Amino acid sequence: MVTGAGGAAGISVVRALGSAGHHVVAADPDALAAGLFLADDRVLLPCADDPGFALAVVAAAAAHRVDAVITTVAEEIPALGDVIDELADAGAAIWLPPTVAVRTCTDKWEFARAAEAAHLPVPPTLDGTTGASLTATVPGPWVVKPRYGRGSRDVHLVDHPDDVAWAVRRTPDAIIQTRCGGREFTVDALVDRDASVPGIVPRWRLETKAGISTKGTTFSDARIDELVRSTVAALGLEGAINLQGFVDESHSEPVRLIEVNPRFSGGLALSLASGADLVGEFLRATLGLPVRPERLRHIDGVTMTRYYAEVFVTDHGDPL
């Protein structure tokens, strides 16, 4: 069973499992979530912040007799962590990263503080509510974004210091960061339970929409591989993760880390197309089988030219 079937990551996971011959149950709160129509069966769930969410997942897992539950939504992980035993009683395995690591990654201010403490190369960051001197602590140009949030919602790029206060007023729980230069990348990675990282797939973000990479190209870079391993060790992550950052291709500046998400990414389709079976090996690990590093190698230069949502039409206009 794959939760978050309405998101780009959920759609990619449902497709990958279905293509591998698995019977897939897609789950989402939205009856029109695209991934529901790609699966063998579908379930409507409450949202992750609903008190009944976790037990609804357990009930669905039991009803459909699934062997594993895969969540593609980071906000679901703390709730699902409370029902691991109940899922096991229903015959369903689940593999989740530590809740403390999830909470750190989903709070951009706490992430910046933790990364700085671990000497990870993150840009200077300031809590927008502190009133501290901006220019003394965070050099410009700047990006102002929500402390909690995803995609590119409420993100403002600011070039003049007089405009920073304007952006902060329009951003919920704002944080302020120095805007990174260089070329933007995302990494899809799989972290084994022993903290090793057998799968690392970097890709250039050539175009994004709503924070999701819609065009990109896979590549390799030893500096980025080292950054991934250092980040995993510092934050205690495991399972499926994705990192975002910027790299100076002249090698005159260090690679910069701006964000880590403890889940599959919206651009996962490109990493899968490059040959890295991140979903299949994640499922194996979830079921207690060893991860096979040879199945996680990728091909450089694979390009995604356009990622789009499909439209499904059923008889009588009834989407279900």
N, C-alpha and C positions, 0 to 999 in steps of 0.2 A: 504494500500500500504506500502510495506516494502522496504526501500532503503538500499543500501549496501548489496545486495543479493549475492554478490560473496564472502563475508567474512564468517568466521565460525559463528559469532554472527548472521548475517543475515540469514544464512541457518537454524540455530536453531529457530529463530523467525518465519520464514516462515513455518517451519514444525509444530511448536506448534500451530500456528493459524489455519493451515490447518487441523490438527488433531482435533481441537475444532469445526470444521464445518464452519469456516469462509471462504468466497471467498477472496482469496489472490491475490493481484497484486504485483509481485516482480519487483524491479527496480535496475539497475546497469549500469555503463558505459561500462562494458565488455559483449559483446554478448555471451560469453562462460561462464559467471558466473554460478556456479552450482545451486544457488538458483532460477535462472530463470526457471529451468526445474522442480522445485518442486511446483510451484505455478499454479493457475488457468489461470492467464494472466501475461504478462511480458512487461516491458517498458525499453527502452534504454535511459539513461539520460546522460547529460554532467557530467564531473567531478565537484567536489565541488568548485574548484577554478575558474571554467568557469563563466563569468559574466551572462550567461543565465541559470545557473543551477536552481536557485530558481523558476524562472517563468516556467521553463520546468516541475518542480515538480507540480506547480499549474495546468498547462495545462493537465498533465497526471492524476492528481486527478479529474479534472473536466470531462475529457474524459471517465474515468472509473467509475465515480460516486462513489468514495470511501467515506466511513464514517470517516476514520482516516488515518493519515500518521504516520508511525513509522520509525525514522531514527536509523540506527545502526552504524553510522559514526560520530564521534565527530566533525570532520572538517566541516561537513555539517551544524551544528547547528547555527552558526552565520548567514549564508545566509538564512536559513529557518526562523530564527527569524524575518527577515525583511518582510516576506510574510504571517504572521499568519492571517491577515485580509483577504488577497486574498484567502487563503485556506478556511477560514470560508465562504466566499462568494460562493466558489465552493462546499460547504457542507462538507468539510473535517476538522475534529478536529486534533490538534497536541499538544503534551505536550513536552515542551523543558525546560531544566534548564536555569538559568540566563546566559546570554552570558559572563559576567565578570567571573563567576565561570568556564565556559568552557575554556576561554582563559588562566586562571590560571592553570588549570589541564593539558592542552596540551602544556604548556611551562614548562619543568622540572625545570629550574632555578627559574622561578617565583613561581612555586609550592613549591619548597624547602624554598624559602624566606617567603612565606605566612604561610607555616606550622610551621616554626621556630617562627615566630611572634605570632602564636596562641599557642605556646608551645606544638605542636604535636610532637610525638617521631620519628622524621626523622633523618637519619644519617647525620653527618657533610658533607656539600656540598660546592664546590668551583666552580666559573665560570672559565673554562679553559683558558679564554683569559685575565685574570687579571694579571697574573704573580706574584701573591702573594706567599708567602712562603708556600709550600705544607705541609711539615711535621709539621709546627707550627699550622696549622689550620685544616687539614684533616688527621687524623691518618690512616695508612695503616692496612691491604691491601686495594686496591682500585678497584673501577669500574669506567671506563671512558665511557661515553655514550653521544649520541647527545642530545642537548637541546630540539630539536624538533624531533620527530620520534616515531615509534611504533615497537612492536616486539623486536627482538634481533639484528636488523641490526646495524652494526657499534658499537657494544658494546664490550669493551675490559676489561678483568680481569687482573689486574696488581699486582704483588707481590713485586717487587723491585722498590724503588723510582727512580732509573735511567731510568726505562722504562716508567714512566708516561708521560714524554714529547713526547716520540715516539708515544704513544697511542693518545695523544691530537692532534698531527699533522695529524693523520689518521682518526680523528673523526670530522665531521662537527659540528660547534658550540658546542664544547665539554663542558661538566660539569664533575667534579671529585667528587666522593663520597667515603666515607669509606664503604668498603664492609661488609655487615651484615652477622653475623653468625646465627646459629640456623636453623630452618626448615621453608621453604618457603610456603606461603599460598596465596590464592586469596579469596576474598569475593564477592559474588553477592548480591546486596542489592536493595531494592525498597524504595525510600524516598517519603513520601506523601507530599502534598502541605503545610501541617502545620509543616513540618520539622520532624515529627515523622518517625520512621524507622520500619514499620511493618514486613518487610522481610529481614532477614540476614542469608545468607548461606555461611559459611566458607568451604573451601576445600583445602586439601594439594595438592601442585603441585608436583606430583611424577615424571612426565616427561613432558618436553616442547619441542616444535619444532617451530622455527621461532617466539618465544615469546608466543605461544599459548599452553595452557595446554592440553596435549594429554592423560595423565593418571593422575588420582587423586582420592581422597576419601573425602567424606563429613564428617564434625565433628562439634562440638560446643565448644565454649570457651567464658566465660563471659568477659574476658579481651579484646577479639577482638570485641565483641558486643559493649563494651564501647568505643573502639577506633573508630568504625564506627560512632557512634552517635556524638562523639566529632568532628570528621572530617567533618561531614555533617553540624554541627552547625557553625564551623569555616569558612567553604568555601561557605556556602549558597547554597548547592546542593539540587536538587530534581529530582525525576524520577528514571530511571535506572542508577545505578552506579556500578563500581567494584573497589576494592582496592587490592593492593598487599603489602605484607610485610613479615617479618620474626618473628618467635616466638621461644623463648628459653623454651623448654618443662620442664626444671628444675625449671622454675619460678624465676630464680636468676637474669634474665635480663628483662627489659621492652620489650613489643611488639614493633617492629620497623615498621614504615610505609615508603614505598619507592615510591608509585605511586598511583594515583587515576585517573580513567577514567570515564567521565560523559556519559556512554553508557553501553549497554549490552556487556558482555565479550565473548571472543572467546570460553571459556570453559563453556558457559551457559548450554549446553546440560546436563552436569552432575547435575547442580542445579535443572534443570527441572525434571530429572529422579529421584531425591531424594524426589520429591513430592511438591516442592515449585512452585506454578503456577505464576511465576514472569511475564511472558508475558501476561497471561490472565488478571491479576490484573492491569498491566500497561495499557492495552487496556481499561479496565473499567474506570480507572482514566482519561485517555485521553478523553473518552466520557462523563465525568462529573459524573460518578457513584462512590460511595464510595468504597474504598479499603477494602477487607475483610481479616483481619489478619490471620484468621483460614485457609485460602487458601495458606498461605505463609510459613507454617511450613514445616520443612524438616526432613528427617530421617538421622541420623548419620551412617557412615560406608558404604554408597553406593559408589561403586568404578567404575570408568570408566577405562577400561583396554586398550582401543584403540579408538582414534577418527580419522576418515579418510574421505576423499572426495569421493563421489560416481562418477562413470563414466556413462554418459547418451549417448546412441547411438540412433539416429533417422534415418528414411528412407532417402536414397540417400545422406547420409553424411551431411545433412544440419542441423546444431544444432538448428535452429529456425523453 
